[in-house]
Amino acid sequence: MPSPVEESSMINADIENDVTSSHRNLVETEPVEETTGWIKSRTVLGIMGFLGFANVYAMRVNLSVAIVAMINSTTPLPSNDSLDVCPSSPPSNSSIPPRPGDFNWTAEQQSIILGSFFYGYVLTQIPGGRIAELFGGKLVYGVGVLLTAIFTILSPIAAFVDFKFFIVVRVLEGLGEGVTYPAMHAMLARWIPPTERSKFAAYVYAGSNIGTVISLPISGWLCTLDYAGGWPLCFYLFGGLGVLWFIAWMFLVYDTPQKHPRICPKEVEFITQSIGAQEEEQGLSIPWCKFLTCLPLWAILIAQCGQSWLFYTQLTELPTYMNNILHFDIVSNARLSALPYLTAWVAGILISIFADWLLVKGWISRLNSMKLWNTVASFVPALGLLGIAGAGCDRVAVMVLLSVTSAFGGATYAGNQMNHIDLSPQFAGTMYGITNAASNICGFMAPYVIGLIISDTQQTLGQWREVFYLAAAIDLGANLFYLFFASTEEQDWSRADDDDLTVSAPVESLMFPES
């Protein structure tokens, strides 16, 4: 007779073998699902999620270009050749002549406006994630985009009414958008099999890059029009598209595969056997104290903070730098500002596909894969900023450095972005809300600190070098913390006590069975 310990070990081994065997069979039979003639419902989720993030980012970043046209006078032309500034380029036939803006906001006020969105954005991250876990992410995500669209449409009116009212509307816009990422994370945990998560996250979350790529040049062009004042069109157009997207989202997407009325039964079976039925554990109470003492969660949080500081330095301040220092006209400014996000989108998808391929082949562990790509996503863009600081007034070198190094920033999708689901599929939305809220504090801290560094009367290359050095140092330091403390093991507080046996198999054996 085996001892109780041996019997328990045999039970665990049998469970692990059954789960691994079942998952291996699924991997082998997945092509049958492709031949059913159905459009996979998770593909529809991916497309709509992609378009949703493209919408919210278009509504978020259009102000970065519009504010250049909104300001009557940002920086006077240098009158002293000995100053550390770039000479103004002679106008060409294709240059767009600047015209007076409607507002006389100082550099500090502009920084407050650019950062005000994030005051609201960080407040709804954790509630958004938790509500999505308990009641489903469909309505949370959809309403978040809808509210963002409504307040985007109201932005020009608020700007003309009062400076403070404009800030309030931007904060409310951030409140709406704050739920989107954690709500989508909660949905991915219930819809996407583990072996598809890196590339699926790259497809969906890369909508943010596409939204930026589309919004910046279109906003630059709209700002040159005479109709309706030009720059208000940036807000009306993308806000209107957000409302139309919401209508399509409500008809096409559902909270879980089991609730979808038009899904192929084979797809439901495949998803359920890949990630398990999770609805039964949605009522688990949140282990807040465990979150506070979980070093792997802190590693994700700090890594995202470092990357966000660098990202928002580029996102909110790059058009201002290109206007005031490199002296691009607003159309060229907007087009060139979009290039880094285009390269990040393309490279992010390619890197994520390559990362998943390496994992399936068994050539690298999931933990080492995340550490590797997170380092790439932090180290290369930081070096790019240091290169920009040294490039000075060489406009071609600056744009090449931004475009090439930003491409590697897309590696974050294969880095820390999906790490929350490894630690706890049940609380992935809440944890993403926590880390995203913390990292997006940089959304208003970075512009505020930059506003303190940059002179209101005469911006110089030396001041902007300090901005770039600071962003690079924060990003690199945060990545070191992630390398030391990151983990891909499901935490012991992730599930109910009576479910311990069902999760006794190692996480990585469930996620990436031998091929």
Secondary structure, 3 states (H helix, E strand, C coil): CCCHHHHHHHHHHHHHHHHHHHHHHHHHHHHHHHCCCCCCHHHHHHHHHHHHHHHHHHHHHHHHHHHHHHECCCCCCCCCCCCCCCCCCCCCCCCCCCCCCCECCCHHHHHHHHHHHHHHHCCCHHHHHHHHHHHCHHHHHHHHHHHHHHHHHHHHHHHHHCHHHHHHHHHHHHHHHCCHHHHHHHHHHHHCCHHHHHHHHHHHHCHHHHHHHHHHHHHHHHCCCCHHHCCHHHHHHHHHHHHHHHHHHHHHCCCCHHHCCCCCHHHHHHHHHHHCCCHHHCCCCCCHHHHHCCHHHHHHHHHHHHHHHHHHHHHHHHHHHHHHCCCCCHHHHHHHHHHHHHHHHHHHHHHHHHHHHHHHHCCCCHHHHHHHHHHHHHHHHHHHHHHHHHHCCCHHHHHHHHHHHHHHHHHHHHCCCCHHHHHCCCCHHHHHHHHHHHHHHHHHHHHHHHHHHCCCCCCCHHHHHHHHHHHHHHHHHHHHHHHHHCCCCCCCCCCCHHHHHHHCCCHHHHHCCCC
